[in-house]
């Protein structure tokens, strides 16, 4: 938990005119703010609680009260305060961000992810809050086993605030598929730092440094899950396809119970337009994870390459049932229905594609 200087932001983001109208009617509000300004946070908490009981519609009071509670690490009470706030000011992204950050601290990963994503979709967060919220979003996605989502969050944060505390080990932990950031001195801490430093080198366009660090990671930790995967994806981005494939195959031996490397091998084969290799790798992934929609998306696309439209339709319909919000699946089905001379099916998939694509790419609103 980081100190975010929330109280100073609250006044500027309160509903216009609300403070003047309501403070005059409730002297206890003035006393609460005076106590906070004097640094007597304990008294301020008590007075804010009293004032809000008298006037639960006091928007700025919930901002300030929630901020005090968060800074005091009283996360459940802060969560309650920011919940009230988001009901009073549902369009304000700061309330959603702070609610999500409280939920992260409380271990409520699902709601934390929901509210933090909503806050970023609204846009206009102050820099200090935005950086802390992005870090917590990355940590939340790690807890949800969403390695790729966590890496996206941390990469965005590294771009905006490269000196953010603990960011390198956070990136390294996400790279290695951990659910939490490895602590200094822990069993994985050295590997995590190598992975994090390599990932940051990639972001800083220092390919030689990244190559050295990723290879060092694999050499020192050849049986560590995701180490070969990290190197493989880096090599693939450099166009070193054969080396990348070799590292992915090594990953399959390190993690025989995971479909991840097989799925990546299928992706690479599909990019080469090698339908047979795609289907072979997908079959290995499905054997491990029979309900992964990505597998059936890849096999459906492989059948499209082979112009086996009915087989493509069968697998893509399976993918659609498993991943109904995947715009990639709906896009592929448009082509298949068109080839099968089914305009109604194609039109239905076009509508679903538009809906799911917009959900995956929400418009970013500017700060007011």
Backbone torsions as a table, in degrees:
resi	resn	phi	psi	omega
1	UNK	NA	132.7	-176.9
2	UNK	-113.1	149.5	173.8
3	UNK	-75.1	125.3	-172.2
4	UNK	-114.7	3.2	179.6
5	UNK	51.0	50.2	-173.9
6	UNK	-67.5	-41.3	-170.8
7	UNK	-56.7	-36.5	-178.6
8	UNK	-67.5	-20.8	179.8
9	UNK	-86.0	-23.7	-167.8
10	UNK	-64.1	-42.0	-175.6
11	UNK	-61.7	-42.0	-177.6
12	UNK	-67.2	-24.8	-175.3
13	UNK	-102.6	1.9	178.8
14	UNK	-70.0	160.4	178.9
15	UNK	-61.2	134.0	-176.7
16	UNK	-58.4	132.8	175.9
17	UNK	79.7	-10.2	-173.6
18	UNK	-71.1	-42.2	-177.1
19	UNK	-60.2	-48.0	-176.6
20	UNK	-62.8	-42.3	-176.8
21	UNK	-68.3	-39.8	-172.5
22	UNK	-88.6	-33.2	-178.9
23	UNK	-63.9	-36.8	-179.4
24	UNK	-63.7	-28.8	-177.6
25	UNK	-87.2	-8.8	-175.6
26	UNK	-141.7	94.2	-179.1
27	UNK	-57.8	-27.2	-179.6
28	UNK	-62.7	-25.5	177.8
29	UNK	-66.5	-43.5	178.5
30	UNK	-61.8	-41.5	179.7
31	UNK	-63.0	-38.9	179.3
32	UNK	-63.3	-45.6	-178.8
33	UNK	-68.6	-34.9	177.4
34	UNK	-65.9	-40.4	178.2
35	UNK	-64.1	-39.7	179.0
36	UNK	-67.1	-42.6	179.8
37	UNK	-63.7	-30.0	179.3
38	UNK	-82.4	-2.4	179.0
39	UNK	84.1	9.1	178.3
40	UNK	-92.1	78.5	-173.1
41	UNK	-65.5	-36.7	-179.4
42	UNK	-62.4	-45.7	177.9
43	UNK	-65.8	-40.5	-179.8
44	UNK	-60.6	-43.0	177.6
45	UNK	-56.8	-47.7	-178.7
46	UNK	-61.9	-42.3	-178.1
47	UNK	-71.9	-38.2	175.9
48	UNK	-62.7	-42.2	179.4
49	UNK	-59.4	-43.6	179.7
50	UNK	-65.4	-45.8	-178.3
51	UNK	-63.6	-39.3	-178.6
52	UNK	-72.9	-27.6	173.6
53	UNK	-66.5	-34.6	178.5
54	UNK	-76.9	-35.8	-177.9
55	UNK	-137.4	83.0	-177.9
56	UNK	-68.2	-6.3	176.7
57	UNK	-93.3	9.2	-179.1
58	UNK	-77.6	96.7	-173.2
59	UNK	-61.4	-50.1	-177.0
60	UNK	-64.7	-30.9	177.7
61	UNK	-60.7	-41.2	178.2
62	UNK	-66.1	-37.4	176.2
63	UNK	-57.5	-53.9	-173.7
64	UNK	-69.1	-41.3	179.6
65	UNK	-63.9	-47.4	178.4
66	UNK	-60.5	-40.2	178.7
67	UNK	-63.3	-43.0	177.6
68	UNK	-61.2	-43.9	-178.6
69	UNK	-65.5	-39.9	179.2
70	UNK	-64.4	-46.3	179.9
71	UNK	-63.0	-29.4	178.6
72	UNK	-86.1	5.0	179.4
73	UNK	63.3	28.0	174.8
74	UNK	-96.4	73.7	-165.7
75	UNK	-70.4	-34.6	179.6
76	UNK	-67.1	-44.1	177.9
77	UNK	-65.5	-38.7	177.5
78	UNK	-64.7	-39.8	176.6
79	UNK	-58.0	-44.1	178.8
80	UNK	-62.6	-41.6	-179.4
81	UNK	-64.8	-45.4	-178.6
82	UNK	-72.9	-24.2	172.4
83	UNK	-64.8	-44.9	174.8
84	UNK	-58.5	-42.4	-177.0
85	UNK	-62.8	-44.8	-178.0
86	UNK	-67.0	-25.0	174.9
87	UNK	-72.7	-35.5	179.5
88	UNK	-79.3	-32.8	-176.8
89	UNK	-133.1	68.1	-173.5
90	UNK	-66.2	-19.9	-178.4
91	UNK	-87.9	-6.0	-175.6
92	UNK	-89.2	118.0	-175.8
93	UNK	-68.2	-24.5	-177.7
94	UNK	-63.9	-41.0	178.0
95	UNK	-61.6	-42.6	178.0
96	UNK	-63.6	-41.8	-179.5
97	UNK	-62.4	-47.5	-178.3
98	UNK	-67.6	-35.2	175.7
99	UNK	-62.6	-44.9	178.7
100	UNK	-62.9	-37.4	179.8
101	UNK	-69.0	-36.5	174.1
102	UNK	-63.9	-43.3	-179.0
103	UNK	-64.0	-34.8	174.1
104	UNK	-60.9	-47.8	-179.3
105	UNK	-62.3	-27.7	179.8
106	UNK	-88.1	-1.9	179.5
107	UNK	77.8	19.5	178.3
108	UNK	-94.4	77.9	-169.6
109	UNK	-63.6	-40.1	-176.4
110	UNK	-62.7	-50.6	-179.4
111	UNK	-70.9	-33.5	177.0
112	UNK	-60.7	-47.0	178.8
113	UNK	-61.8	-43.4	-179.2
114	UNK	-60.1	-51.5	-173.9
115	UNK	-74.7	-34.3	177.3
116	UNK	-67.3	-41.9	177.2
117	UNK	-63.3	-39.2	177.4
118	UNK	-62.9	-40.5	180.0
119	UNK	-61.7	-44.5	-179.4
120	UNK	-70.6	-32.4	177.1
121	UNK	-65.5	-33.7	177.6
122	UNK	-71.0	-35.4	179.6
123	UNK	78.1	173.4	174.6
124	UNK	81.8	18.0	178.4
125	UNK	-73.4	140.5	172.2
126	UNK	-60.2	149.0	-172.6
127	UNK	-55.1	-46.5	-177.3
128	UNK	-61.7	-41.8	178.2
129	UNK	-71.0	-41.9	-178.0
130	UNK	-59.5	-43.2	-178.3
131	UNK	-66.6	-44.9	178.1
132	UNK	-64.0	-39.1	179.7
133	UNK	-67.6	-38.3	179.1
134	UNK	-66.1	-38.9	177.5
135	UNK	-63.2	-46.1	179.6
136	UNK	-65.2	-34.1	176.7
137	UNK	-63.1	-43.8	177.6
138	UNK	-60.2	-44.0	178.7
139	UNK	-63.7	-38.6	179.0
140	UNK	-64.1	-44.0	-179.6
141	UNK	-65.6	-33.5	173.7
142	UNK	-60.5	-43.7	179.1
143	UNK	-62.6	-29.5	-179.6
144	UNK	-89.1	12.3	179.4
145	UNK	62.8	27.0	-179.9
146	UNK	-103.3	79.1	-176.6
147	UNK	-59.1	-48.4	-175.7
148	UNK	-65.0	-41.6	178.4
149	UNK	-63.5	-41.2	178.2
150	UNK	-62.1	-42.2	-179.8
151	UNK	-64.1	-38.7	177.7
152	UNK	-61.5	-45.5	179.9
153	UNK	-61.1	-46.1	-177.8
154	UNK	-69.1	-33.9	177.8
155	UNK	-67.0	-39.5	175.9
156	UNK	-62.3	-41.8	179.2
157	UNK	-65.7	-40.6	179.4
158	UNK	-63.2	-34.5	177.4
159	UNK	-68.0	-41.5	-175.2
160	UNK	-85.0	-32.4	-175.5
161	UNK	-145.4	73.0	-173.9
162	UNK	-61.0	-21.8	-179.9
163	UNK	-94.8	12.8	-177.7
164	UNK	-59.5	135.0	-175.2
165	UNK	-57.5	136.5	173.0
166	UNK	66.3	16.5	-175.1
167	UNK	-71.8	-41.0	-178.3
168	UNK	-61.2	-49.6	176.6
169	UNK	-65.1	-27.5	176.2
170	UNK	-66.3	-45.8	177.9
171	UNK	-62.0	-44.8	179.6
172	UNK	-62.2	-39.9	179.2
173	UNK	-65.2	-40.7	177.1
174	UNK	-66.3	-41.4	178.3
175	UNK	-55.9	-39.0	-176.6
176	UNK	-90.0	7.8	174.1
177	UNK	72.6	22.6	179.0
178	UNK	-78.2	157.4	179.2
179	UNK	-89.8	-16.6	178.6
180	UNK	-138.7	159.4	176.7
181	UNK	-70.9	127.2	179.7
182	UNK	-64.6	132.9	-179.8
183	UNK	-81.9	149.9	177.6
184	UNK	-55.4	134.1	179.9
185	UNK	86.2	-5.2	178.5
186	UNK	-76.7	172.7	-174.5
187	UNK	-59.8	-34.9	-175.1
188	UNK	-101.6	4.4	-170.6
189	UNK	-62.1	-40.3	-179.6
190	UNK	-68.0	-41.8	177.9
191	UNK	-64.5	-40.1	179.3
192	UNK	-61.3	-42.7	179.8
193	UNK	-65.3	-39.8	177.2
194	UNK	-61.6	-46.5	-179.4
195	UNK	-64.2	-41.7	179.9
196	UNK	-66.2	-43.1	179.6
197	UNK	-65.5	-37.6	178.1
198	UNK	-64.8	-44.1	-179.7
199	UNK	-63.6	-40.4	178.1
200	UNK	-66.2	-37.4	176.7
201	UNK	-61.2	-39.4	176.5
202	UNK	-61.1	-46.9	-179.0
203	UNK	-63.0	-29.7	179.2
204	UNK	-91.3	10.2	177.2
205	UNK	62.1	33.1	177.2
206	UNK	-106.6	75.8	-172.6
207	UNK	-63.5	-38.1	-179.0
208	UNK	-63.7	-42.6	178.2
209	UNK	-64.8	-42.2	179.6
210	UNK	-62.7	-43.0	179.4
211	UNK	-59.9	-45.4	180.0
212	UNK	-62.8	-44.1	-176.2
213	UNK	-70.3	-41.5	178.8
214	UNK	-65.3	-39.9	179.0
215	UNK	-68.1	-37.0	175.9
216	UNK	-62.6	-39.2	177.5
217	UNK	-59.3	-47.0	-178.1
218	UNK	-69.4	-38.5	-179.9
219	UNK	-66.3	-40.7	-177.7
220	UNK	-81.8	-27.4	-176.1
221	UNK	-132.5	63.4	-174.0
222	UNK	-66.7	-18.8	-179.4
223	UNK	-108.4	11.8	-179.9
224	UNK	-80.7	126.2	178.6
225	UNK	-55.2	135.7	176.4
226	UNK	78.0	-5.5	178.1
227	UNK	-64.6	-49.4	177.9
228	UNK	-64.5	-35.2	178.6
229	UNK	-62.6	-43.0	178.0
230	UNK	-57.8	-49.0	-179.9
231	UNK	-64.8	-39.8	-178.7
232	UNK	-60.9	-46.8	-178.0
233	UNK	-67.4	-34.6	175.2
234	UNK	-64.1	-46.6	-179.9
235	UNK	-63.8	-38.1	179.1
236	UNK	-63.7	-39.3	177.9
237	UNK	-64.8	-25.2	176.5
238	UNK	-85.3	-2.6	-177.9
239	UNK	82.1	13.8	179.1
240	UNK	-92.5	73.7	-168.9
241	UNK	-65.7	-42.2	-177.7
242	UNK	-65.0	-43.8	178.1
243	UNK	-64.8	-39.8	179.0
244	UNK	-62.4	-42.8	179.8
245	UNK	-64.1	-38.8	178.6
246	UNK	-63.0	-41.4	179.0
247	UNK	-67.8	-36.3	177.7
248	UNK	-66.2	-38.4	177.0
249	UNK	-66.2	-36.4	175.3
250	UNK	-63.4	-38.2	178.5
251	UNK	-62.7	-34.5	179.7
252	UNK	-65.4	-27.6	177.9
253	UNK	-80.8	-31.2	177.9
254	UNK	-71.8	-38.5	-178.1
255	UNK	-125.4	72.9	-177.6
256	UNK	-65.6	-18.0	-179.4
257	UNK	-95.8	8.9	179.8
258	UNK	-113.8	138.9	178.1
259	UNK	-85.1	-6.0	-168.1
260	UNK	-57.5	-50.6	-176.9
261	UNK	-65.0	-38.7	177.9
262	UNK	-63.0	-39.9	178.7
263	UNK	-64.0	-41.3	177.8
264	UNK	-66.7	-38.2	175.5
265	UNK	-61.0	-39.2	177.4
266	UNK	-65.4	-40.5	178.0
267	UNK	-60.8	-44.6	-179.7
268	UNK	-64.7	-40.7	178.6
269	UNK	-64.3	-40.6	179.1
270	UNK	-64.6	-39.2	177.5
271	UNK	-62.3	-29.6	176.2
272	UNK	-82.8	-1.8	-176.0
273	UNK	62.6	32.3	177.1
274	UNK	-98.0	89.8	-174.1
275	UNK	-64.9	-40.9	-177.5
276	UNK	-62.7	-44.9	179.0
277	UNK	-66.4	-37.4	176.7
278	UNK	-58.0	-50.0	-177.7
279	UNK	-64.9	-36.0	178.7
280	UNK	-64.9	-44.6	179.8
281	UNK	-69.7	-37.1	177.2
282	UNK	-62.5	-38.9	-179.0
283	UNK	-61.9	-35.4	177.1
284	UNK	-67.9	-41.1	179.9
285	UNK	-66.7	-40.9	-179.3
286	UNK	-66.0	-33.8	177.5
287	UNK	-59.6	-35.7	-179.0
288	UNK	-85.4	-40.9	-174.7
289	UNK	-133.5	84.1	-172.6
290	UNK	-70.7	-10.4	-177.0
291	UNK	-116.5	32.7	178.3
292	UNK	-96.7	112.9	-177.7
293	UNK	-61.0	-30.9	-179.8
294	UNK	-60.8	-37.1	179.9
295	UNK	-59.4	-45.6	-177.6
296	UNK	-74.5	-27.3	172.2
297	UNK	-63.5	-44.9	-179.1
298	UNK	-66.5	-43.0	178.9
299	UNK	-67.3	-36.7	176.6
300	UNK	-61.2	-41.7	178.4
301	UNK	-67.2	-34.9	177.2
302	UNK	-63.9	-41.6	177.4
303	UNK	-66.0	-31.1	174.3
304	UNK	-62.5	-42.6	177.1
305	UNK	-58.7	-36.4	-179.9
306	UNK	-85.2	-1.6	-177.7
307	UNK	57.9	33.6	173.9
308	UNK	-96.8	81.9	-167.0
309	UNK	-66.0	-39.2	-179.5
310	UNK	-68.3	-39.3	176.1
311	UNK	-66.6	-38.9	177.3
312	UNK	-62.1	-44.1	179.6
313	UNK	-61.1	-43.3	-178.6
314	UNK	-60.1	-48.7	-177.2
315	UNK	-72.2	-36.4	179.4
316	UNK	-70.4	-31.2	174.2
317	UNK	-67.4	-35.7	173.8
318	UNK	-63.3	-43.5	178.7
319	UNK	-61.8	-40.4	-179.2
320	UNK	-64.2	-39.6	179.0
321	UNK	-66.9	-35.7	-178.5
322	UNK	-83.6	-28.8	-177.4
323	UNK	-137.1	70.9	-174.9
324	UNK	-65.7	-17.6	-179.5
325	UNK	-96.9	12.2	178.9
326	UNK	-86.3	110.6	178.4
327	UNK	-66.7	-25.7	178.5
328	UNK	-64.5	-38.7	178.4
329	UNK	-64.3	-46.6	-178.6
330	UNK	-64.8	-36.6	178.2
331	UNK	-63.1	-42.9	179.3
332	UNK	-65.9	-38.0	-179.4
333	UNK	-67.2	-28.7	175.7
334	UNK	-57.3	-46.8	-179.2
335	UNK	-63.9	-42.1	-176.7
336	UNK	-66.4	-47.6	179.3
337	UNK	-61.8	-35.7	177.9
338	UNK	-64.3	-43.2	179.0
339	UNK	-67.2	-28.7	178.6
340	UNK	-88.4	7.6	177.3
341	UNK	57.8	46.6	178.5
342	UNK	-120.7	82.8	-176.0
343	UNK	-64.9	-32.0	178.9
344	UNK	-66.1	-42.9	177.2
345	UNK	-62.6	-41.3	179.8
346	UNK	-64.9	-42.2	179.8
347	UNK	-63.9	-41.3	179.2
348	UNK	-62.1	-40.1	-180.0
349	UNK	-71.2	-31.8	175.8
350	UNK	-61.9	-42.1	178.7
351	UNK	-64.3	-43.5	179.1
352	UNK	-66.3	-36.4	177.5
353	UNK	-62.2	-45.6	-179.5
354	UNK	-61.8	-41.7	-179.2
355	UNK	-65.3	-49.9	-175.7
356	UNK	-72.0	-32.2	177.4
357	UNK	-66.0	-41.5	179.8
358	UNK	-66.5	-33.8	177.0
359	UNK	-66.9	-35.7	-178.7
360	UNK	-81.1	-15.3	-178.6
361	UNK	-131.8	67.9	-178.1
362	UNK	-66.4	144.9	177.9
363	UNK	-65.7	141.5	178.5
364	UNK	-95.1	116.6	179.7
365	UNK	-85.1	149.4	-180.0
366	UNK	-84.3	155.3	176.2
367	UNK	-65.3	141.5	-179.2
368	UNK	-81.6	NA	NA
